[in-house]
Amino acid sequence: MLPSAWRKSSRSPEGTNEDCVEVAQLPSGIALRDSKAPEIGYLTLTPHAFATLINQAKHGELPH
């Protein structure tokens, strides 16, 4: 099932072409995609995996 309602990250500047992530709710989890290249698809995460990702990003714990 394709997501029907995408929303940009609250950290994305409005009205700019800056890199940003869009998210959408799915029955099975959370979908993420690059707003500059939506045609390449999206990544689906479980709610737990999404929460872990957000927590790691907030604390600077993502690998480079």
PyRosetta script that sets phi, psi and omega in degrees:
from pyrosetta import init, pose_from_sequence

init()
pose = pose_from_sequence("MLPSAWRKSSRSPEGTNEDCVEVAQLPSGIALRDSKAPEIGYLTLTPHAFATLINQAKHGELPH")
pose.set_psi(1, 128.9)
pose.set_omega(1, 178.6)
pose.set_phi(2, -82.2)
pose.set_psi(2, 142.0)
pose.set_omega(2, 176.1)
pose.set_phi(3, -63.1)
pose.set_psi(3, 142.4)
pose.set_omega(3, -179.4)
pose.set_phi(4, -101.1)
pose.set_psi(4, -26.3)
pose.set_omega(4, -176.9)
pose.set_phi(5, -128.3)
pose.set_psi(5, 106.0)
pose.set_omega(5, 176.5)
pose.set_phi(6, -94.3)
pose.set_psi(6, 145.5)
pose.set_omega(6, 173.7)
pose.set_phi(7, -136.2)
pose.set_psi(7, 146.3)
pose.set_omega(7, -179.3)
pose.set_phi(8, -79.2)
pose.set_psi(8, 155.1)
pose.set_omega(8, 174.8)
pose.set_phi(9, -58.0)
pose.set_psi(9, 144.7)
pose.set_omega(9, 178.5)
pose.set_phi(10, -66.2)
pose.set_psi(10, -15.7)
pose.set_omega(10, 178.6)
pose.set_phi(11, -87.5)
pose.set_psi(11, -5.2)
pose.set_omega(11, -178.9)
pose.set_phi(12, -83.4)
pose.set_psi(12, 128.0)
pose.set_omega(12, 178.8)
pose.set_phi(13, -66.0)
pose.set_psi(13, 133.0)
pose.set_omega(13, 178.4)
pose.set_phi(14, -71.0)
pose.set_psi(14, 141.4)
pose.set_omega(14, 174.3)
pose.set_phi(15, 72.9)
pose.set_psi(15, 17.3)
pose.set_omega(15, 178.2)
pose.set_phi(16, -121.3)
pose.set_psi(16, 167.9)
pose.set_omega(16, 176.7)
pose.set_phi(17, -100.6)
pose.set_psi(17, 25.0)
pose.set_omega(17, 178.7)
pose.set_phi(18, -64.0)
pose.set_psi(18, 156.5)
pose.set_omega(18, 175.1)
pose.set_phi(19, -62.9)
pose.set_psi(19, 135.1)
pose.set_omega(19, 175.7)
pose.set_phi(20, -153.4)
pose.set_psi(20, 165.2)
pose.set_omega(20, 180.0)
pose.set_phi(21, -112.2)
pose.set_psi(21, 141.4)
pose.set_omega(21, 173.7)
pose.set_phi(22, -112.9)
pose.set_psi(22, 147.8)
pose.set_omega(22, 179.4)
pose.set_phi(23, -126.4)
pose.set_psi(23, 153.4)
pose.set_omega(23, 176.6)
pose.set_phi(24, -147.9)
pose.set_psi(24, 145.9)
pose.set_omega(24, 177.2)
pose.set_phi(25, -83.3)
pose.set_psi(25, 132.6)
pose.set_omega(25, 173.4)
pose.set_phi(26, -117.6)
pose.set_psi(26, 159.1)
pose.set_omega(26, 175.8)
pose.set_phi(27, -58.4)
pose.set_psi(27, -30.5)
pose.set_omega(27, -176.2)
pose.set_phi(28, -99.8)
pose.set_psi(28, -2.4)
pose.set_omega(28, -178.7)
pose.set_phi(29, 162.6)
pose.set_psi(29, -147.6)
pose.set_omega(29, -176.6)
pose.set_phi(30, -119.6)
pose.set_psi(30, 133.2)
pose.set_omega(30, 177.9)
pose.set_phi(31, -102.9)
pose.set_psi(31, 139.1)
pose.set_omega(31, 177.5)
pose.set_phi(32, -124.1)
pose.set_psi(32, 141.1)
pose.set_omega(32, 174.6)
pose.set_phi(33, -149.9)
pose.set_psi(33, 160.9)
pose.set_omega(33, 176.1)
pose.set_phi(34, -82.5)
pose.set_psi(34, 121.0)
pose.set_omega(34, -176.6)
pose.set_phi(35, -66.4)
pose.set_psi(35, -22.3)
pose.set_omega(35, 179.8)
pose.set_phi(36, -83.6)
pose.set_psi(36, -12.5)
pose.set_omega(36, -179.2)
pose.set_phi(37, -144.2)
pose.set_psi(37, 58.7)
pose.set_omega(37, -176.9)
pose.set_phi(38, -64.6)
pose.set_psi(38, -21.7)
pose.set_omega(38, -178.0)
pose.set_phi(39, -69.4)
pose.set_psi(39, -15.6)
pose.set_omega(39, -179.0)
pose.set_phi(40, -83.9)
pose.set_psi(40, -5.2)
pose.set_omega(40, 175.6)
pose.set_phi(41, 109.6)
pose.set_psi(41, -166.1)
pose.set_omega(41, -177.3)
pose.set_phi(42, -146.1)
pose.set_psi(42, 162.6)
pose.set_omega(42, 178.1)
pose.set_phi(43, -104.6)
pose.set_psi(43, 134.2)
pose.set_omega(43, 177.5)
pose.set_phi(44, -108.2)
pose.set_psi(44, 128.7)
pose.set_omega(44, 177.9)
pose.set_phi(45, -120.7)
pose.set_psi(45, 149.6)
pose.set_omega(45, 172.0)
pose.set_phi(46, -68.5)
pose.set_psi(46, 159.9)
pose.set_omega(46, 176.6)
pose.set_phi(47, -56.2)
pose.set_psi(47, -38.7)
pose.set_omega(47, 179.2)
pose.set_phi(48, -65.8)
pose.set_psi(48, -44.6)
pose.set_omega(48, 179.8)
pose.set_phi(49, -64.7)
pose.set_psi(49, -38.7)
pose.set_omega(49, 178.4)
pose.set_phi(50, -64.0)
pose.set_psi(50, -45.5)
pose.set_omega(50, 178.8)
pose.set_phi(51, -61.1)
pose.set_psi(51, -40.0)
pose.set_omega(51, 177.7)
pose.set_phi(52, -63.9)
pose.set_psi(52, -45.0)
pose.set_omega(52, 178.3)
pose.set_phi(53, -58.6)
pose.set_psi(53, -47.5)
pose.set_omega(53, -179.8)
pose.set_phi(54, -62.4)
pose.set_psi(54, -43.7)
pose.set_omega(54, 179.5)
pose.set_phi(55, -62.0)
pose.set_psi(55, -43.8)
pose.set_omega(55, 178.5)
pose.set_phi(56, -64.2)
pose.set_psi(56, -41.2)
pose.set_omega(56, 179.2)
pose.set_phi(57, -63.5)
pose.set_psi(57, -42.4)
pose.set_omega(57, -179.8)
pose.set_phi(58, -62.8)
pose.set_psi(58, -30.9)
pose.set_omega(58, -177.6)
pose.set_phi(59, -100.8)
pose.set_psi(59, 10.6)
pose.set_omega(59, 178.2)
pose.set_phi(60, 65.8)
pose.set_psi(60, 31.4)
pose.set_omega(60, -175.6)
pose.set_phi(61, -102.9)
pose.set_psi(61, 11.0)
pose.set_omega(61, 179.1)
pose.set_phi(62, -79.7)
pose.set_psi(62, 141.8)
pose.set_omega(62, 178.0)
pose.set_phi(63, -68.3)
pose.set_psi(63, 151.1)
pose.set_omega(63, -179.9)
pose.set_phi(64, -92.6)
pose.dump_pdb("model.pdb")
